[in-house]
Amino acid sequence: MTIDLYFHPASAPCRGVLLAAKLIGVDLNIKHTNVAKGENMTPHFLKMNPQHTIPTLDDNGFYLWESRAIITYLFNKYGKDDSLYPQDPKKRAIVDQRFYFDMGTLLQRYIDYFYPSTFFGAPADLDKLRKLEEAFGFLDVMLAGSVFAAGDSITLADASLAASVSTVDIVGIIDLKKYPNVNRWFTACKRTLPDYEEANAEGAALFKQLVDQYAVRKLQ
């Protein structure tokens, strides 16, 4: 029996799930889903996920969406290495906080700044850029004195954050060298996360390619 993940490699949340699954050691059946072609609007997909978002998980009829919920579900059902998502309430709370920071602050501020001007023709909003830079400053402080996002060993939070940071980094709007702790941590993630190139870097490069193609079309 297979665990299906409806997925597109350009999506940072999708790649975060894939990186986490590699950490956990669970195999996913990747079902490439082209949102631009409406493949997330079919009756079958809407039955699984009425919000029609990716990533969406189908674990033998159990449907789940929102990437961090998928990540923690996969660990809770299939995980064996408790260091990835510690049982200790305080340690687990730190991992959860990093998840929520990634979802609600870091990635959201990136989307708020980058998407309107890149995809919808709005003027660049420098206030939103400063908010994104502030988020990277927050992350830099969080990473002071620890190797990974929630301590000195890698956790599920690193998978989610690495997917987001790689997406921001590859489009060149943030200079990671200005955030030495983030830069150091990101380098460690690229070395440590299993199958990082295939699971994440290639998809981030695809996202950059799509952004560049979109920019060319706007100029024509």
RABEL-V762186 format. One record per backbone hydrogen bond with DSSP energy under -1.0 kcal/mol. NH is the residue of the N-H (numbers start at 1). CO is the residue of the C=O. If there is no record, write none. Layout:
nh | co
NH | CO
NH | CO
This chain:
nh | co
4 | 58
5 | 29
6 | 56
7 | 31
11 | 8
15 | 11
16 | 12
17 | 13
18 | 14
19 | 15
20 | 16
21 | 17
22 | 18
23 | 19
24 | 20
25 | 21
26 | 21
29 | 3
31 | 5
33 | 7
35 | 33
38 | 35
39 | 34
41 | 38
46 | 42
47 | 43
48 | 44
49 | 45
52 | 49
56 | 6
57 | 64
58 | 4
59 | 62
60 | 58
64 | 57
70 | 66
71 | 67
72 | 68
73 | 69
74 | 70
75 | 71
76 | 72
77 | 73
78 | 74
79 | 75
84 | 81
92 | 88
93 | 89
94 | 90
95 | 91
96 | 92
97 | 93
98 | 94
99 | 95
100 | 96
101 | 97
102 | 98
103 | 99
104 | 100
105 | 101
106 | 101
107 | 102
109 | 105
110 | 106
111 | 107
112 | 108
113 | 109
114 | 110
115 | 111
118 | 114
119 | 115
120 | 116
122 | 116
129 | 125
130 | 126
131 | 127
132 | 128
133 | 129
134 | 130
135 | 131
136 | 132
137 | 133
138 | 134
139 | 135
140 | 136
141 | 137
142 | 138
143 | 139
144 | 141
146 | 143
148 | 151
151 | 148
156 | 84
158 | 155
160 | 156
161 | 157
162 | 158
163 | 159
164 | 160
165 | 161
166 | 162
167 | 163
168 | 164
169 | 165
170 | 166
172 | 169
178 | 175
179 | 176
183 | 179
184 | 180
185 | 181
186 | 182
187 | 183
188 | 184
189 | 185
190 | 186
191 | 187
192 | 188
193 | 189
196 | 193
199 | 195
200 | 196
201 | 196
202 | 197
204 | 200
205 | 201
206 | 202
207 | 203
208 | 204
209 | 205
210 | 206
211 | 207
212 | 208
213 | 209
214 | 210
215 | 211
216 | 212
217 | 213
218 | 214
219 | 215
